[in-house]
Each structure stands twice: as C-alpha cells, then as structure tokens.
C-alpha cells in the first residue's frame, strides 16, 4: 500500500511537471512576434535587424517569414488579418498602393496623413522611419560629373545631348518613366538604350553608357564609380522605410514601441546600399550583416 501511495505521489508530481512544462511552452509560443519581409535583400536585412533588436531588448521571440511573394499585395492583408505582427514598409507604397491616393503632398504632410489613415482604416501603426529613401534615381559616371560639375537633374539637361542614357524596358513604358522625366527636366540624350536590368551597372562601369536610372539603395552603387544626382524638382515620389505594426500587438507588448523606435534614422541611402552590397556582392549572411551594423551603431548589448 505504501509503495502504491509512493508511486501515485511520484506520478502526480510527474503530471504536474509535464503540465508546467507544457504551459511554459505555450507561453513562449504566445510571446513570438511574427515578422514578414518582401522578397528582396534589403528587406531580409531589415527583418533581421528588427528581430535582433526585439530579442535583445525584450523577452519576446521573433520569427521571420522572408520573401513573401507579391510583397505588399499579400503582406498587407495578412497583417490586417493577424497572420503577421509587423513588417518593413515604404511610405510611397503605403500611400499610393495601399491607400490608393493619387495626389503626392510634401513628405511631412504625406506621413502625417499616412499614419492617421493606417490607424483609422486598418488598426496599424507606423513606428519610426529608418532614414533612407529607396526611390528611383539617376546616376552619371563620376568622370563626367566632375568634368561638367553636374550635381542635379537640372544640371544634367545642358549636357544630355552629348550623353548616352541606359535603362531597362519597363522604365521607358512607365508613366513616370523616361518620357515624363525628359519632359520635366528638358533632357535630350544623344541616344537612349534599352538594356537588361542586370547589365546596366556593367555597361556604365565599362563606359558604354553615361547616365542610367537606379534605385537609390542598389547594392552596386557602393562598388561603382558613379554619382547619384539630386532630383531637384522632386519628380519622384519618396519611399522612406519604416515599421508597420498591428495596434493590438503594441497594446499587448507596449515595450515594443521603444525597441522599434531604436530604428529611427539609423540608415542613410549610402549605408543601406553598402549593406545590400555586402549580401548581394560579397555573399555575406544577411543576419550577420544586420548584427554587425547594429553593434557598430551601439544598438545591441
């Protein structure tokens, strides 16, 4: 009888232990922040930064779903539904693609209205902008820029008849592409070449073209002998990147706001391009690249 009681007691303790362990496991799972990223190197790096900061500054775990197909078109409805908790997004994309706004106000007005409409329509908050603007841009070979002192799109107009322009097919078809750009700035290039998007940097580095369109955080900008020109008439919409998070998640874990605010203004266009190049050009792991950057900025313990 004593052995039976002893056995029952041990069995009860074992059940209690299993219950406690299972509850801890459930608790851990419920404290996981689900991060989504678009299918591009830049987003992979940013997703890792967010995960590292969250795990370093809170007792929350971070789970990243990288490269969601369709980008915003699939991530936005998923985060509204609750499948994801937060993700890096661009102001221009949120304004024009998500909110379907056609007018383009100044950056300050746009961001104010953007954040208000995200909260009222979707219960989503924008917390901090990282600082860089990944928008369309123009670059010119450095030797030409120095020879003619070309710094802006307007400067370029005077010398464009002597220069060869290169861009991918889509750029010539866009409403805000080649024709509209040339009309706005009075550009009249000697020749405009239709090029494979993957060969543009090789072409400008080998001097086959003199000017080309780019994204302002392209990784190859860091390794090419070119100058990014200033869009002095603000022809292109701005695409500042920041964190979009569900209000419900912020209310449940208010400590996240201070963590996400650490990303405020930590990246310039040049720095983001350099990080992209480390992954795309040098083959480094995006998590290690993100970690090294945050350590250098003094943001990881």
N, C-alpha and C positions, 0 to 999 in steps of 0.2 A: 504493500500500500504506500509505504514511504517512497519507494522507487517510482511509483506511478505519479505521486504528487510532485516529486522532484522533476520527473520528465515533463509533466504538464506545465510546471513553472518555467522550465527551460524553453518549452515550445511556445509559451505565451511571450517570453522575452524575445524569442526569435521573430515571432509575428510582429511584435512592437517595433523591432529593429527594421524589419522589411518595410513596415508602414512608414516609419520616419524617413528611411532612405528614398522611398518612392515619392513622398511628399516633397523632399528636398529636390528630387529630380524634376518634379512638376513645377516647383517654384522657379528652378533655373530656366526651364523652358519658357515659362511665362515672362521671364525677365530678359528675353532676347529681342534686340532691336533689329528689325529686318530692313536692310539697305538694298536699294536697287540701283543699277547703273545702266547707261546706254552702251551700245556696242562700239566703243571707241577707247583708245588708250588713255586719253585724258580723263575720262570718266572712271576707268579702272583705278587710276592713281588717286583720284579724289575720293572714291569709295573706300579705299584702303586708309586714307588719312582720317576720314570720319570714323571708321571702325577702330583705328588705333587710339584716337582721342577719347572715344566713348569708353573703351575698355580700360584705358589708363587712368581715367578720372572718375569712373563710377564703378559700381558692382554689377553693371549690366554687361551682357554679352552682345556681340554684333555678328550678324550673319549677312553676308553679301551675296546677292544674286547678280552676277556680272553679265553684261551684254544682252539685256532684254531686247529681243527682236522688235523692231518698229520704234524703239526709243520712247519718246513722249506719248505717241499714239497708244501704246499699250501700258506704259508705266502709270500715266496719269489716272486712267480709270481704275487701275489695280490699287493705287494708293488711296483713292477715294473709297473704294470697296473695303479696304483694310488688309489687302494681301501684302502690302509693304508699309513701312512706317515712315521712311524718309528717302530722299534721293537728291543728287545734284541736278539743278535745272538752270536754264538760261533765261534771262528776263525777256529777251526778244521772242523766244519760243513761247514762253508763257503768255505774253501779250498778244502775239499775232496768231499762234496756232491753237492755244487752249482757250483764250478769251475771245478769239476771233475779232479783235479790234483792228480797224483799218487805219485810223489816224495814228501818227507817231509823235507824241509830245516830247518835251525835253526829258532827259534822264530822271531828274528828280520827281517830276510830275508822274511820269510813267511808273516809277517804282512805287510811289505812294498809292496810286490807283490800282496797280497790280496787286499789291499786298491786301488792300481793302477788299477787292473783288474775290481773291482767292479765299479769304476768310468767310465772306458772306455767302458765296456760292458753293464752296467745296469744303469748308471747315479745315482748310490747310493754311499753314503759316510759313512765311519766308523768314528764316533766321540767319541774318548775316550774308554779306556778299564777299566772295573771296578776293576780289580786287582786280582780276584780269578780265579782259573783254575779248571773247573769242568770236570775232566778227569777220566779215570779208575785208580784204585789203589789197593794196598794190605794193609791189616791191620793184626796185630798179637796181641794176648792177651798181656796185659800190663805186667803181671807177668812173662811171657816167655821172652818178650823183655828185661826186667830188669835183669832176670837171666843170659841170654846169651849176653847181650849188643848188641842186634840186632837193627840196625837203617836203614839198606838199604836192597834192594832185594839181593844184593851180600852177605851180612852178613847172610841172611836167608838160603842160599844154604847149608852151613855147618851143619845146624841143621834140615833141612827139613825132613831127613829120620825118625826123631823122632816125627814129627808133622802130624796132620790131617788137610787137606785142604777142604774147602767147597765153592761151587759156584752153581749158577743156571744153568740149562741145556744149555742155549744159550752160556754161557761162554766156555763150552767145545767144541762147534761147530764152534766158530768164528776163522777166520784166524789169528787174533791177540789175541787169547784166550789161553787156558790152555797149549796146546802142544807147541806153539810158545814161550810162556813165560818161560816154564820149559827149553826148549832148549837153549834160550838166556842166562839164569842165572844158568843153571845146577841144577835146583830144582828137587828133587826126594822124594816126600812126602810119608809117610808111607801108607796113604790112601787118596783118593780124593772122596768126597761125592757130589752127585747131589742133590741139595736142592731147595725147593721153595724159590723164591726171598724174600718173605715176612717173612721167618722164619730164615734167616741167622743170624740176629743180636741176636735173641733169642738163637740160637744154640751156638754162640761164648760167649755170656754172661753166659750161663749155662755150658760152657767148654766142649760141645760136639764136637766142632771143635777148632782148634788153630789158623788157618790162613784163611782168605777169601778175595774175591775180593769185591770192593766197588766203588762207585762214590765219588770223593773227597769232595763233598759238601753235602753228605747224611745227613739229619737231625738227624738221630740216632747216628751219630758219636759223637755228643755233649753229649749223655747220656750213652755211653758205655765205659767200662774200657779197651780200646784198643789203640794201637799206629799205626799211619799211617806211613808206611815205605817209604823211598826215592827210587824212580825209578832211580838209579844211572847210568844206561846205556841208559836212555831216550827211553825206549821201547815203551811207549805210547805217542801218539800224544797229544799236548796240546790243550785245549779248553778254551781259555780266552774269557770272555764275554764282549761285548761292544754294543754300539748303532749303528744300521744301519738306515740311514735316506735318503729320496729322496733329490737329489740336488736341485730340483725345490722348495721344501719346505724350505730348508735353504736359498735359494736366496730370497724367498718371506718374510721369517721371520728370518733375519740374527741374531736376538737376541737369537735364539735357540742354536747357537753354544756355547756361553758362558755358557748357562744353562746346556747343556748336558756334557760339559767339567767338571762340578762340580762332575760328577760321576767318574772321573778319579782316579783310585787306592784307592777307598774308602772301598773296601771289601777284606778281606783275605779269604782263603778257610774256615778257622775255623769260622769266623764271618758269612759267608753265610750259613754254616751248622747250626749254632746256630739259625739264623733267620728261616730257614726251619723247625727246630725242634719246634720253638715256635708256628708255624702254624700247622704242622702235629702232633707233640707230645702233645702240650698243648692246641690245639684247638683255638688259638687266631686268630683274623681277620687280614688278610694279609695287609690291608691298615693301620691299627693301628700299626702293627709291623714295616712296612716301615716308617711310620711317626715318631715313637719313635726313630728309628735308625738315621734318618736324623736330628732330633732335637739334639740328643746326639753328632752328628758329627758337629753341628753348621751350617748345610746347609739349615735349614728352619728358616724363620724370626720369 
